[in-house]
Amino acid sequence: MNRTKKITKKHMSKVKKANAKLNTASKPKYVSKAERERLATLEAQEHASIVTE
């Protein structure tokens, strides 16, 4: 590998990492299994209270 190729490779990897940090919103935030279950139970309780009213 020659010198210019090494320099270009390092530069491109830095650019790629910088772009990855800027584009964090493209992926939805992780929600744990326990949190999903808790949200489901809250939603079920809310739905049950709406039905009974």
Secondary structure, 3 states (H helix, E strand, C coil): CCHHHHHHHHHHHHHHHHHHHHCCCCCCCCCCHHHHHHHHHHHHHHHHHHHHC
